[in-house]
């Protein structure tokens, strides 16, 4: 059987024709010896034509049909031993043989095609299953493109593979590519359309995770469209998994970094408290003792003021640590908004930039259930920032008003506008605007404490900023306000 299958196509066809001729010859000899009638031998010849059409093809069956008609005419159609045609029945037999050969060969060819496609699809599904298992073992710490390209080429025996990862902005290739195809997968991604080229056996697909395009895949080899579509889906899933892993890894790294920085700053704050207390005690004592010259008294007051500021900064750092959700312990009370604003403004030093502060209250009798020290810290930070970053001699406006669902406290000033991309980040710990971080002193801690304090009250903070309208920081708290009677 192996030698038979190994024959060249032409010799294979010739051998099939000779075999058919031999069978027809044998049937003729048996029929003639047994004196079979014309109808009986015609049926046997028809079976031979059907068999040849089923196993060999139309052309072999056609040759067998012609040979069968000739044998039928010579040995069984009167006058025998002559090719003279005395009846049109011989032509009917030829037509019947040919039509049967054509019909059977077509059906057989279609069956073979279906069988080949099924076998091809089964092989493709097996390869896809192997690829799906292999993608689970990808090293997600490395870009997935090169790993996927090598896997696809090996498993599917592809001539060439290219994978473009839009998230990383890189293309990886495996196999042999022609000149000018260096960015073939990237170009397909930019065109955002699938393409098949049967001549070069190249299939190009867009990789999608949901409705989002995450890259492109180009494969050159004998792969069916169904297999290529499934292959593109697997590659898209692998790329999306890598993107999710990267996001989780960055988030975990950021969380660990934030925890470390917070621990260091909290430890430093505790360590600073003791020497700061000694400095404050000494400076206050010197001022109480008196006997200092005017320049000496000025220097001592400067030491005293700056020590107070450092002490407040350490307090903020320590409060930041205590504002974590698992450590929050609010000491809520009725806070009268008007009194709170007055106390905060009274504790603020006079601005050296000549800024005036105006207060607008929707209802002077408003109160809120809150932790007064945290609420005071939020307002101090807002007003301190407004003075620090406002245009000299411009007005700062503090407002408080009530709505159905919330109470809104805002501090407005005119100064350098905050870009949209920075309006969320300024509430992150240690972040400072690039435009002012080297020009105006600060730590980047205050607004992060503000946000945590607001969240501890189930409120939230945000900022809007514009060249013409200025900058406004908002604090929103749940509406537990009542009017004081």
C-alpha positions in Angstrom: 0.0 0.0 0.0 2.8 2.4 0.8 4.5 1.7 -2.6 1.2 2.2 -4.3 0.6 5.6 -2.6 4.2 6.6 -3.3 3.8 6.3 -7.1 3.9 9.6 -9.2 0.3 10.9 -10.1 0.6 9.9 -13.8 1.8 6.4 -13.1 -0.8 6.1 -10.4 -3.6 7.0 -12.9 -2.1 4.7 -15.5 -2.0 1.8 -13.0 -5.6 2.4 -12.1 -6.7 2.4 -15.8 -4.8 -0.9 -16.4 -6.5 -2.4 -13.3 -9.9 -1.4 -14.5 -9.1 -2.8 -18.0 -8.0 -6.1 -16.4 -11.2 -6.4 -14.4 -13.4 -5.5 -17.5 -11.4 -8.1 -19.5 -12.0 -10.7 -16.8 -15.7 -10.0 -16.7 -15.9 -10.2 -20.5 -14.2 -13.6 -20.6 -16.4 -15.0 -17.8 -19.6 -13.5 -19.4 -18.7 -14.8 -22.8 -17.8 -18.2 -21.5 -21.1 -18.4 -19.6 -23.0 -16.9 -22.5 -24.4 -14.1 -20.3 -26.9 -11.8 -21.9 -26.2 -8.2 -22.8 -28.2 -6.8 -19.9 -26.4 -8.8 -17.3 -22.9 -8.0 -18.5 -23.9 -4.3 -18.8 -24.8 -4.2 -15.1 -21.5 -5.7 -14.2 -19.7 -3.2 -16.4 -21.6 -0.4 -14.7 -20.5 -1.6 -11.3 -16.9 -1.5 -12.5 -17.4 2.1 -13.8 -19.0 3.1 -10.4 -16.1 1.6 -8.5 -13.5 3.3 -10.7 -15.3 6.6 -10.3 -15.5 6.2 -6.5 -11.9 5.3 -5.9 -10.0 6.8 -8.8 -11.8 9.7 -10.5 -13.7 10.9 -13.5 -11.0 10.5 -16.2 -10.1 6.9 -15.1 -13.9 6.1 -15.0 -14.4 7.7 -18.5 -11.6 5.5 -20.0 -13.2 2.4 -18.3 -16.6 3.5 -19.7 -15.3 3.7 -23.3 -13.5 0.3 -22.9 -16.6 -1.3 -21.4 -18.8 -0.1 -24.3 -16.2 -1.4 -26.8 -16.1 -4.8 -25.1 -19.9 -4.8 -24.9 -20.3 -4.0 -28.6 -17.6 -6.5 -29.8 -18.5 -9.6 -27.7 -22.2 -9.2 -26.8 -23.9 -6.9 -29.4 -24.8 -8.7 -32.7 -23.0 -9.1 -34.9 -20.4 -10.3 -32.4 -16.7 -10.0 -33.0 -17.4 -6.7 -34.8 -17.5 -3.1 -33.9 -20.5 -2.5 -36.2 -23.3 -0.7 -34.4 -26.6 -2.3 -35.3 -28.6 -0.7 -32.4 -28.6 2.7 -30.7 -28.7 0.9 -27.4 -24.9 0.9 -27.4 -24.8 4.7 -27.4 -27.3 4.7 -24.6 -25.0 2.4 -22.6 -22.1 4.7 -23.2 -24.1 7.8 -22.1 -25.2 5.9 -19.0 -21.7 4.9 -18.1 -20.4 8.5 -18.6 -23.2 10.1 -16.6 -22.7 7.6 -13.8 -18.9 8.2 -13.8 -19.4 11.9 -13.7 -22.0 11.8 -10.9 -20.1 9.3 -8.7 -16.7 11.0 -9.2 -18.2 14.4 -8.2 -19.8 13.0 -5.1 -16.6 11.2 -4.2 -14.5 14.3 -4.8 -16.9 16.3 -2.6 -16.7 13.7 0.1 -12.9 13.7 0.0 -12.9 17.5 0.2 -15.1 17.5 3.3 -13.0 14.8 4.9 -9.8 16.7 4.2 -11.3 19.9 5.6 -12.5 18.1 8.7 -9.1 16.5 9.2 -7.5 20.0 8.7 -9.9 21.5 11.3 -9.3 18.7 13.8 -5.5 19.3 13.4 -6.1 23.0 13.8 -8.2 22.6 17.0 -5.5 20.3 18.4 -2.9 22.9 17.7 -5.1 25.7 19.2 -5.5 23.6 22.4 -1.7 23.2 22.6 -1.2 26.9 22.2 -3.9 27.8 24.8 -2.1 25.6 27.3 1.3 27.1 26.4 0.0 30.7 26.8 -0.8 29.9 30.4 2.9 29.3 31.0 4.0 32.6 29.5 6.4 34.6 31.6 4.2 37.7 32.2 7.2 39.6 33.6 8.5 39.7 30.0 6.8 41.2 26.9 4.5 38.5 25.4 4.9 39.3 21.7 8.2 37.4 21.1 7.1 34.4 23.2 3.8 34.2 21.3 5.4 34.5 17.9 7.8 31.6 18.6 5.0 29.4 20.0 2.8 30.0 17.0 5.6 29.3 14.5 6.5 26.1 16.3 3.0 24.7 17.0 1.4 25.6 13.7 4.6 25.1 11.6 4.1 28.6 10.2 6.6 30.1 7.7 6.5 33.5 9.5 4.7 35.2 12.4 4.5 38.8 13.5 2.7 40.1 16.6 2.2 43.9 17.4 1.4 44.8 21.0 -0.3 48.2 21.1 0.1 48.5 24.8 3.8 48.2 24.7 4.1 49.8 21.2 6.4 47.0 19.9 6.3 44.4 17.2 7.9 40.9 17.5 8.6 38.6 14.6 9.6 35.0 14.0 10.4 33.2 10.8 11.4 34.5 7.4 9.9 37.8 6.2 10.4 39.5 2.9 12.0 42.9 2.5 9.7 45.8 3.3 7.7 43.8 5.8 9.5 45.0 8.9 6.4 46.7 10.3 3.7 44.6 8.7 1.8 43.8 12.0 2.0 47.5 13.1 0.7 48.7 9.7 -2.2 46.2 9.9 -3.1 47.5 13.4 -3.1 51.1 12.1 -5.4 50.1 9.2 -7.7 48.4 11.7 -9.0 45.8 9.2 -8.5 42.1 8.7 -7.0 40.7 5.4 -6.3 37.4 3.7 -4.0 36.8 0.8 -4.4 33.3 -0.6 -1.6 33.7 -3.1 1.1 34.3 -0.4 -0.9 32.3 2.3 -0.8 35.3 4.6 -3.5 36.1 7.1 -3.7 39.4 9.0 -6.0 40.0 11.9 -6.7 42.7 14.4 -6.4 41.6 18.1 -9.4 42.7 20.2 -10.1 42.4 23.9 -13.8 43.1 24.1 -14.3 46.1 21.8 -10.8 47.5 22.3 -8.0 46.8 19.8 -4.9 45.6 21.6 -2.7 44.8 18.6 -2.4 42.8 15.4 -1.3 39.4 14.2 0.1 38.4 10.9 0.7 34.7 10.1 2.1 33.2 6.9 1.4 29.4 6.4 -1.3 26.9 5.6 -3.9 27.9 8.2 -7.6 28.1 7.6 -9.6 31.3 8.3 -11.4 29.7 11.2 -8.1 28.6 12.8 -6.6 32.0 12.3 -9.6 33.8 13.9 -9.3 31.5 16.9 -5.6 32.0 17.0 -6.0 35.8 17.0 -8.5 35.5 19.9 -5.9 33.5 22.0 -3.2 36.0 21.3 -5.4 38.9 22.2 -6.3 37.1 25.5 -2.6 36.6 26.2 -1.7 40.3 25.6 -4.6 41.4 27.7 -3.4 39.1 30.5 0.0 40.7 30.4 -1.5 44.2 30.5 -3.6 43.2 33.5 -0.5 41.7 35.2 1.5 44.9 34.6 -1.3 47.0 36.0 -1.5 44.9 39.1 2.3 44.8 39.5 2.5 48.6 39.2 -0.3 49.0 41.7 1.4 46.6 44.2 4.8 48.3 43.7 3.2 51.7 44.2 1.4 50.5 47.3 4.5 49.0 48.8 6.5 52.2 48.0 3.7 54.3 49.5 3.7 52.2 52.6 7.5 52.4 53.0 7.5 56.2 52.5 4.7 56.7 54.9 6.4 54.5 57.5 9.6 56.5 57.1 7.9 59.9 57.3 5.8 58.8 60.3 9.0 57.7 62.1 10.7 60.9 61.3 7.7 62.9 62.5 7.8 61.1 65.9 11.6 61.7 66.1 11.2 65.4 65.3 8.5 65.9 68.0 11.0 65.7 70.9 13.6 68.2 69.6 10.9 70.6 68.4 9.3 70.6 71.8 12.7 71.6 73.3 13.2 74.3 70.7 9.7 75.8 71.3 10.3 75.7 75.1 13.6 77.4 74.7 12.4 80.1 72.3 9.3 80.8 74.4 11.4 81.0 77.5 13.8 83.5 76.0 10.9 85.7 75.0 9.4 85.5 78.5 12.7 86.3 80.2 13.2 89.5 78.1 16.3 91.5 78.2 16.9 90.9 74.5 17.9 93.5 72.0 15.4 94.2 69.2 17.4 92.2 66.6 17.8 89.3 69.1 14.1 89.3 69.9 13.3 89.2 66.2 15.5 86.2 65.6 14.0 84.4 68.6 10.4 85.1 67.3 11.5 83.7 63.9 12.8 80.6 65.6 9.5 80.3 67.5 7.3 80.7 64.4 9.2 78.3 62.3 9.3 75.7 65.1 5.5 76.0 65.3 5.2 75.4 61.6 7.5 72.3 61.8 5.4 71.1 64.7 2.2 71.4 62.7 3.8 69.6 59.8 4.8 66.7 62.1 1.3 66.6 63.4 -0.1 66.4 59.9 2.3 63.5 59.1 1.1 61.6 62.2 -2.5 62.2 61.4 -2.0 60.9 57.9 -1.0 57.5 59.3 -4.0 57.5 61.6 -6.4 58.2 58.7 -6.0 54.8 57.2 -9.4 53.1 57.1 -8.5 50.4 59.6 -7.2 53.0 62.1 -9.8 55.8 61.7 -11.5 56.8 65.0 -13.4 60.0 64.4 -14.4 62.1 67.4 -17.5 63.7 65.9 -19.3 66.7 67.4 -21.6 69.5 66.3 -19.2 71.9 64.4 -20.6 75.4 63.7 -19.2 76.3 60.3 -19.1 80.0 61.0 -17.1 79.6 64.2 -14.8 77.1 62.5 -13.9 79.5 59.7 -13.4 82.3 62.2 -11.0 80.3 64.3 -9.0 79.1 61.3 -8.6 82.6 59.9 -7.6 83.9 63.4 -4.9 81.3 63.7 -3.5 82.1 60.2 -0.5 84.4 60.1 -0.8 87.6 58.2 0.0 87.0 54.5 3.2 88.7 53.3 1.7 88.9 49.8 -1.1 91.3 50.8 -4.0 88.9 50.2 -7.3 89.7 51.8 -9.8 87.0 52.8 -13.6 87.2 52.4 -16.1 84.8 53.9 -19.5 84.0 52.3 -21.8 81.7 54.3 -25.1 80.5 52.9 -26.5 80.2 56.4 -24.5 81.5 59.5 -26.3 78.9 61.6 -25.1 75.8 59.8 -23.6 73.0 61.8 -22.2 69.6 60.8 -21.4 66.4 62.6 -17.7 66.0 62.1 -14.3 65.7 63.8 -13.5 69.3 64.5 -9.7 68.9 64.5 -9.8 67.2 61.1 -12.2 69.7 59.6 -10.0 72.5 60.9 -7.0 70.9 59.4 -8.7 70.7 55.9 -9.7 74.3 56.0 -6.2 75.5 57.2 -4.6 73.6 54.4 -6.9 75.0 51.7 -6.4 78.6 53.0 -2.7 78.2 53.4 -2.4 76.9 49.8 -4.5 79.7 48.5 -2.2 82.3 50.2 0.9 80.5 49.1 0.0 80.1 45.4 -2.2 83.2 44.8 -1.3 86.3 42.9 0.0 89.0 45.3 -2.7 91.4 46.7 -5.5 89.3 45.1 -8.6 88.3 47.2 -9.2 84.8 48.7 -12.8 83.8 49.1 -14.1 81.2 51.6 -17.6 79.9 51.0 -19.9 77.4 52.6 -23.4 76.4 51.4 -25.9 73.6 51.8 -27.7 71.5 49.3 -30.2 68.7 49.6 -27.5 66.0 49.8 -24.3 67.7 50.9 -22.6 70.7 52.4 -20.0 72.3 50.2 -17.0 74.3 51.5 -14.8 76.0 49.0 -11.7 78.2 48.9 -11.1 80.3 45.8 -8.0 82.3 44.7 -6.4 83.7 41.6 -3.0 82.4 40.6 -1.3 79.9 38.4 -3.9 77.5 36.9 -3.7 73.8 37.5 -3.6 71.6 34.4 -6.4 69.0 34.0 -3.9 66.1 34.2 -2.7 67.4 37.6 -6.0 68.0 39.3 -6.3 64.5 40.6 -2.6 63.9 41.2 -2.1 66.9 43.6 -4.1 65.0 46.2 -1.6 62.2 46.1 1.1 62.1 48.8 4.4 63.8 47.9 3.2 65.0 44.5 3.8 68.7 43.7 3.1 70.7 40.5 6.2 70.7 38.3 5.8 74.4 37.7 6.1 75.4 41.4 8.0 72.6 43.2 11.3 74.4 42.8 10.0 77.9 43.3 7.7 77.6 46.3 8.6 75.5 49.4 6.3 72.6 50.2 6.2 68.9 51.0 3.3 67.6 48.9 1.7 66.1 52.0 -1.0 68.6 52.9 -3.5 67.8 50.2 -3.1 64.1 50.6 -4.1 64.5 54.3 -7.0 66.6 53.2 -8.3 63.8 50.9 -7.9 61.2 53.6 -9.7 63.3 56.2 -12.6 63.9 53.8 -12.9 60.2 53.0 -12.9 59.5 56.7 -16.1 61.6 56.8 -17.5 59.8 53.7 -16.9 63.0 51.8 -14.7 63.9 48.9 -12.5 66.7 47.6 -11.7 68.2 44.1 -10.4 71.3 42.4 -11.4 73.3 39.3 -9.0 75.8 37.8 -9.1 78.2 34.9 -7.1 81.2 33.6 -10.0 83.6 33.9 -12.0 82.2 36.8 -9.1 81.2 39.0 -8.7 78.1 41.2 -11.2 76.7 43.6 -10.7 73.8 46.0 -13.9 72.1 47.2 -14.8 69.9 50.2 -18.1 68.0 50.1 -19.5 66.4 53.2 -22.7 64.4 53.7 -25.6 66.7 54.6 -25.8 66.1 58.4 -25.9 69.9 58.8 -28.5 71.5 61.0 -29.4 75.1 61.5 -28.4 76.3 64.9 -31.4 77.6 67.0 
